[in-house]
Amino acid sequence: NKGIFSATLGITKKESDKLAYYAVSPYSLTAKMQMDFAVQTNQTKWNQYFASDLMTATVASTTSFTPDLQFNHRMSRVCVDFVGDNASTLPGRVSRIVLKDMHLQATVDIKADEYVASGQKGNVTMYFYEDCFYGIIPPQTMPKETSFLVVTLDGQDYPIYFEEDIVFKSGYDFWIDLSYNEGEGDGQIVVFKGQISPWRK
């Protein structure tokens, strides 16, 4: 990642020593193999969004002096895109999108590679970037017919529901395509559930 994870201070070891390596981003002095990690409720700024993006890397026992740490996203990401004839105008009309009643904390076991939603629930205001909205949450399941997404368009709130359970997986994007049908009086938002795919870089 353009050197962002490189370090000038290394670990002193003998050539025959075998070490296993575990790394966490964002960096924290309190990071441990087993810990709690909480996402930010306001992710509208890049630093708040990045602080919510837990990544880990593991290298099995090795004698190498240059272990290669490949980081993976461990939370789940909800991505909202706009489709339809007026899609190009919608980003400027949507003032915010909020993920509602989400678990905000995950119980993390890095060695076991487990990331389980826990703790209190709250709302997450999503990050806007290149005509899409993004929100990072712990892996969890949202029950069907639950209004978990609220779109504020032209000053009016539109709650979004799905008719089936939604599973937000660790390390995966959940894409939602939204269109807005203009009409007399209030328009209507139409939701097309997108694909669940590995988290894009």
C-alpha positions as CSV (number, residue, x, y, z in Angstrom):
1,N,0.0,0.0,0.0
2,K,2.6,2.5,-1.1
3,G,4.8,1.9,2.0
4,I,2.1,2.8,4.5
5,F,2.7,-0.4,6.4
6,S,6.5,-0.4,6.1
7,A,8.5,0.1,9.3
8,T,12.0,1.3,10.0
9,L,12.2,-0.3,13.4
10,G,12.3,-4.1,13.2
11,I,12.6,-7.1,15.4
12,T,16.0,-8.4,16.4
13,K,16.3,-12.2,15.9
14,K,18.8,-14.9,15.1
15,E,18.8,-16.5,11.6
16,S,17.5,-19.8,13.0
17,D,14.7,-18.2,15.1
18,K,11.2,-18.9,13.9
19,L,8.6,-16.2,14.6
20,A,5.0,-15.8,13.8
21,Y,3.8,-12.3,13.0
22,Y,0.4,-10.6,13.7
23,A,-0.3,-7.0,12.7
24,V,-3.3,-4.7,13.1
25,S,-4.3,-1.5,11.4
26,P,-5.2,1.2,12.4
27,Y,-2.3,1.1,14.8
28,S,-3.1,1.2,18.5
29,L,-1.0,0.8,21.6
30,T,-3.9,-1.2,23.2
31,A,-4.2,-3.7,20.3
32,K,-4.1,-7.3,21.5
33,M,-4.8,-10.8,20.1
34,Q,-8.2,-10.7,21.7
35,M,-9.8,-7.3,22.0
36,D,-12.9,-5.2,21.3
37,F,-13.0,-2.9,18.3
38,A,-15.6,-0.2,17.7
39,V,-16.4,1.6,14.5
40,Q,-17.0,5.3,14.4
41,T,-20.6,6.5,14.4
42,N,-19.8,9.5,12.2
43,Q,-17.8,8.3,9.2
44,T,-18.4,11.3,7.0
45,K,-14.7,12.3,7.1
46,W,-11.9,10.2,5.7
47,N,-10.1,9.9,9.1
48,Q,-13.3,8.7,10.8
49,Y,-14.0,6.2,8.0
50,F,-10.4,4.9,8.1
51,A,-10.4,4.6,11.9
52,S,-13.4,2.1,11.4
53,D,-11.5,-0.1,9.0
54,L,-10.0,-2.8,11.0
55,M,-7.4,-4.8,9.1
56,T,-5.2,-7.6,10.2
57,A,-2.3,-9.5,8.7
58,T,-0.8,-12.9,9.8
59,V,2.4,-14.6,8.8
60,A,2.9,-18.2,10.0
61,S,6.1,-19.3,11.8
62,T,9.0,-18.4,9.6
63,T,12.8,-17.7,9.7
64,S,12.5,-15.0,7.1
65,F,13.9,-11.5,7.8
66,T,11.4,-10.0,5.5
67,P,8.0,-11.4,6.3
68,D,5.3,-10.2,3.9
69,L,2.3,-8.9,5.7
70,Q,-0.8,-9.1,3.5
71,F,-3.6,-7.0,5.3
72,N,-7.2,-8.0,5.0
73,H,-10.3,-6.0,5.9
74,R,-12.1,-7.6,8.9
75,M,-15.3,-5.5,9.2
76,S,-18.1,-5.4,6.7
77,R,-18.8,-2.5,4.3
78,V,-22.1,-1.3,3.0
79,C,-21.9,0.5,-0.3
80,V,-24.7,2.6,-1.8
81,D,-24.7,3.4,-5.5
82,F,-27.2,5.3,-7.7
83,V,-28.8,4.0,-10.9
84,G,-31.4,5.1,-13.3
85,D,-32.0,7.9,-15.8
86,N,-31.4,10.6,-13.1
87,A,-28.5,8.8,-11.3
88,S,-26.0,11.6,-12.1
89,T,-28.1,14.2,-10.2
90,L,-28.8,12.1,-7.1
91,P,-25.5,12.4,-5.3
92,G,-25.9,16.2,-5.1
93,R,-29.5,15.8,-3.8
94,V,-28.7,13.2,-1.1
95,S,-27.4,15.0,1.9
96,R,-26.7,11.9,4.0
97,I,-27.3,8.1,4.3
98,V,-27.5,6.6,7.8
99,L,-27.2,2.9,8.8
100,K,-29.6,2.4,11.6
101,D,-29.5,0.2,14.7
102,M,-26.2,-1.4,13.9
103,H,-24.0,-3.2,16.4
104,L,-21.0,-0.8,16.7
105,Q,-18.5,-3.1,18.4
106,A,-16.9,-6.4,17.5
107,T,-15.2,-8.9,19.7
108,V,-12.0,-9.7,17.9
109,D,-9.8,-12.8,18.1
110,I,-7.0,-12.3,15.6
111,K,-5.4,-15.7,16.0
112,A,-8.7,-17.5,15.6
113,D,-9.7,-15.1,12.8
114,E,-13.0,-14.4,14.5
115,Y,-14.9,-11.1,14.4
116,V,-18.3,-11.1,16.1
117,A,-20.6,-8.2,16.6
118,S,-21.3,-7.3,20.2
119,G,-22.2,-4.5,22.5
120,Q,-24.6,-1.6,22.1
121,K,-26.3,-0.6,18.9
122,G,-26.3,2.8,17.2
123,N,-26.4,4.7,13.9
124,V,-23.6,5.1,11.4
125,T,-23.5,8.1,9.1
126,M,-21.9,7.0,5.9
127,Y,-18.9,8.4,4.0
128,F,-19.4,10.0,0.5
129,Y,-16.7,9.4,-2.1
130,E,-16.9,9.4,-5.9
131,D,-20.7,9.4,-6.2
132,C,-21.2,6.5,-3.7
133,F,-21.8,6.2,0.0
134,Y,-19.8,3.9,2.2
135,G,-20.2,2.7,5.8
136,I,-18.1,0.3,7.8
137,I,-19.8,-1.9,10.4
138,P,-19.0,-5.1,12.3
139,P,-20.1,-8.3,10.7
140,Q,-23.7,-9.0,11.7
141,T,-27.2,-10.0,10.4
142,M,-30.0,-7.5,9.9
143,P,-33.5,-9.1,10.3
144,K,-35.8,-8.8,7.3
145,E,-38.3,-6.0,7.2
146,T,-36.1,-3.9,9.4
147,S,-35.4,-0.3,8.4
148,F,-31.6,-0.3,8.6
149,L,-30.9,2.4,6.0
150,V,-32.3,5.9,5.8
151,V,-31.6,8.1,2.8
152,T,-32.1,11.9,3.1
153,L,-32.9,13.2,-0.4
154,D,-34.1,16.7,-1.0
155,G,-34.5,17.1,2.7
156,Q,-36.8,14.2,3.1
157,D,-36.0,10.9,4.9
158,Y,-36.7,7.6,3.0
159,P,-36.3,4.4,5.1
160,I,-35.1,1.4,3.2
161,Y,-36.3,-2.2,4.0
162,F,-35.5,-5.6,2.7
163,E,-37.9,-8.6,2.6
164,E,-35.2,-11.0,3.7
165,D,-32.4,-11.2,6.3
166,I,-29.3,-9.3,5.3
167,V,-26.0,-10.9,6.3
168,F,-23.0,-8.5,6.4
169,K,-19.9,-10.7,6.2
170,S,-16.4,-10.0,7.4
171,G,-14.2,-8.7,4.6
172,Y,-17.1,-8.3,2.2
173,D,-18.9,-5.4,0.5
174,F,-22.7,-5.3,0.4
175,W,-23.7,-3.2,-2.5
176,I,-27.1,-1.5,-2.8
177,D,-28.3,0.2,-5.9
178,L,-30.8,3.0,-5.4
179,S,-33.0,4.7,-8.0
180,Y,-35.4,7.6,-7.5
181,N,-38.6,7.8,-9.5
182,E,-39.7,11.4,-9.9
183,G,-43.5,11.8,-9.7
184,E,-46.2,14.1,-8.6
185,G,-45.7,15.1,-5.0
186,D,-43.1,12.9,-3.3
187,G,-41.0,10.7,-5.5
188,Q,-40.3,7.1,-4.6
189,I,-37.0,5.4,-4.0
190,V,-36.6,1.9,-5.6
191,V,-34.0,-0.4,-4.1
192,F,-32.1,-3.0,-6.0
193,K,-30.0,-5.2,-3.8
194,G,-26.6,-5.5,-5.2
195,Q,-24.0,-8.3,-5.0
196,I,-22.1,-9.4,-1.9
197,S,-18.5,-9.4,-3.0
198,P,-15.0,-9.4,-1.5
199,W,-14.1,-5.9,-0.3
200,R,-12.7,-3.8,-3.1
201,K,-9.4,-2.1,-2.5
